[in-house]
């Protein structure tokens, strides 16, 4: 990893380089499937950005419940044309929903947000500042953290936000780019693989990075998951499905010639170690829950 930005980002608005009235050239794509209870918080976190985004696309993946109506009501609460609802005719999973939004995006950059996650207010400002500092970056992400829904946001840090270039070895070991953290160029010649309903994000980021595009990460928590990760509370069957999908993704990268056979074997061996650790964490969590249960 190579540091290339180390700038002050005091919590005042002027520190992010934004000019009053400036709008980030970003389309936010939010796949929505039966998310009526959480989408309000997600969309509010986009609206609360210190550097506003130009466009939001709420893509309903044929939820079949009250989600679509909820999306239309929410979109009407914001300025006309800012949030647009896209209704897909049949359920196709998050890859198809994100691709549908991607194809309709009007801005040169696309940000992804899941309907049950939220952003910190300075997310877009810090990422756009890094992109201005290094326009060759094709994809930029940041760290995320699990947080209880409704918990108070931590105060903006006074220390510099460091941005690092992420090399291929890091991607061979694990996925350093959570989906809700990613901003990428709309004109990239890639899309989410719609045959994958798990690890589809990792497959896309790896295709971009291993094809030679410059990828980076802001080393600061700028978004939040509001559900336990797999190590904290996932089910074994979910872990098995995730690891099976991971194996398929690694084979696909090998088939496309984006990784060498030694790299593939290295990534597979590391994945086996990571799987064992995750199963151990799940077992420990279950044992703890059983011991405290009445």
N, C-alpha and C positions, 0 to 999 in steps of 0.2 A: 504494500500500500504506500502511496506517495501523497504527502500533504501538499496542497497547492493553494489553499486559502486559509488565512488565519486573521480574521478581521474582527474588530470590536462589534458587539451587537448588544449594546445597552438596551433595556426594555423600553426606551422611548421610541416613538414612531420614526423619528428621523434616522435612527441608527440602521434601519434595514435598507436604506437607500431609496425608499419609496418617496415619490413626490405626491403632494396632495392632489387628488383627482386621478392618479395613475391607476390603471387596471392591468393586471397580469394577463398576458396573452395565453390563457390556459382554459381548456375545456375540462370540466370535472365529469367523469363517467362513473355513475353509481348503479351497479346491477342490483335489482330489488326483487326478492322473492319472499312473499308473505312476511314483509318487514314493517307492517303498519305500526307496530309498537316502538320501533327503534329509529325509523327513518327521520323523524322530526329532529332528534338530537344530532344525527349525522349532518343533515342539511343546515341546521343552525350553526354547526361548527365551521361549515364552509362560508356561510354568510358573515361570520365573526372574524374572518381573516383581516389582518391589518393591511395587507395588500389584496384588494378584492380580485376575484377571478371574473373573466368575461362571460363564461357560459357554464351551465350545469345541465347535464342530461340524466334524467332519472329513468332507467330502463327497466320496465316491469317485465319479468320473465314468465308471463302467463301464470300469475300467482293463483288466480281462481278464487280469491277471497276478497276482503275489502281493501287490499293494498292499492289497487289501481285508483280507486276513488280517493283514498287517502293521499296519494301522490298528487292528484289534480288539485285537491284542496290546499295542500302545502305550496304547490307551485303558484297558486293564486295569491298567496300571502306575500310574495316577493315581487319586485318590479317586473313589469311585463317583459317577457322574452328572456329573462335571466335564467329561470329554471324551466326546462321543457320536459314533458313526459313522453316517453317512447314506449308503446305497448307492443310487445312481441306476440305473434299469433299462437305460438306453441312454446312450451318449456324446453329450453336447450341447454341450461346450465350457465354458470358464470362466464365461461369462455365466450359463448355465443352472445350473451348479453353485452359483455365488454366490447366485443368486436362490432356489434351493432352500433354502440355508442361511438366507437372509434370512427366508423365510416361516416357518421353524421357530424363529427366535430368540426367546428369552424375555426378553431385557433391553432397556432403552430405547435403548441405543447398540450399534452393530455396528462391529467392527473387521475388516479384511480382511488376510489373510496368505497369500502364495503358499507352496506346499510346499517350494520350494527357497530361500526367503529366511529371515532371522532378525531378531529384534528386540533392541535394547539393553534392559537391565534397567529403565531408568527411563522408557521410552516411555509406557506407560499412565499412570503417575503424573503426568508433565508435561502430557500432553494433558487428563487429567481436571481438573487444577488450572486449566488455561486455560478449560475449559468451566464450571467453577464461577465463575470470574471474569467470564465473559461467557456466560450461559445462552442468549443469542440465537443463538449459533453453531450452525449445522446440520451443518457438516462441518469437521473439523480434520485437518490432515496435518502432515508434517514432512519434513526432508531425508533422503535416503538416499545410500549410497555403495557402490561395488563393493569387495568384500573377499574375500580367499582364505578358503575354508571352513576353520574351525579356528583362524584367526588370533586372537591375543589381543585382547580388547575394550579399546579405549582407556579410560582413567580418566575418570570423570565430570568435566565441566568445572566450575570454581568460579565462572565468570562467569555473569551472569543469562541465562536462556533467553528470548529475545525472541520474542513471538508477533505476527504481522502479519495484518491483514485483507487478503485477496487480491481485487482488483477485476477487472472483466470484461476490461480491456485485457490483463492478464497472461495470462488464459486464451486470449485471441485469439492470443497469440504462441506459447505452448507449454503443455504440461501440467505445472503445478507440483505436482501431487498424485500421487506414485507410489502404486500400489494398496496395497502393503503398509504404507503410512504412514497410511492414511485411517481415521478414526473418524467415523461419521455417525449421525444420529438414525434409529432404526428406522422411525418413523412418516412419513418423507418419502414423498410420492406419486410416487416414481420407482422404476425398476428397471433393471438392465442390459439393454440391447437384445440379445436372443438371436440376432438376425440378424448380429451383428458378432462375429467371433472375434479381431479385432485392434482396437486403440484403443477398445474398448468401455468401458474405464474413463474415458478422456477424455470420451467422449460423455455419460456419466452425470454426471460432475462438472460439465461445462459446462451441462447441463440444469438442475442444481441451482442453480448460481451465476447463470446468466442468467435464471432464474425469480425472482430477488430474494432468495434465501436467503443468509445470512451465512456466508462461508467463510474459514478462517484457516489459517495454517501456522506451526508452531514452527520457528524458524530454528536447528535443531540436527540433526545426524545421529543418528537414533534407530532405524535399521534398515539392513540390508545385503543387497545382491544378491550372490550367489555365482557369478555367471557374467558374462562380458564384456557390456557394453552394445553397441549397434549401432555407435557410433562407434569403439569399441575393437577389435571383431573380428567384426562382423556380416557376413553374406553379402549380396551385392547383391540376390539374389532376395527375401530377407527385407525389405530396405529398400524394394524396389519394392512389395511387398505392404503394408507398413506405410503408405507414402505414399498408395497407392491407397485404403486404408481411411480414412486421414485426410481425403482429399478427400470421400469419401462421408459421413463424420461431419459435416464442415462444411456439406455440402449439406443434411443432415438438420436441422441447427440452423437453417439458413436457411428450410427448408420449414416448420418448426414456428413460425417467426416469432420465434425467440429471439435472432437477430442480424439486423442490417440488411444490405442489399446492400452498402453501403460497407464495413461491418465484415467481411463475407464476403470481399470482394475484397482487403482489407488482409491478412486472415489467410491467404488463398491465396498472395499475393505473398510473405509472410514464409515460408510453408511451402516455397515453391520455393527460396528462399535457403538455408533449413536443409537441404533435401535435397541441394543441391550441396555444402554443407560436409560432410555425413555421407559422401557418396560419396568426397570427397577424403580424409577420414580413413581410410576402408576401403582406398582405393588405397595410401595411405602405409603402412598397417599391412602390407599384402600385400608391398609392395616391401621393407620392412624384414625381414619373415620370409624372403623369397626370398634376400636378401643374407646372412643368417646361417645359412641352411640348409646342411648339409654337402654 
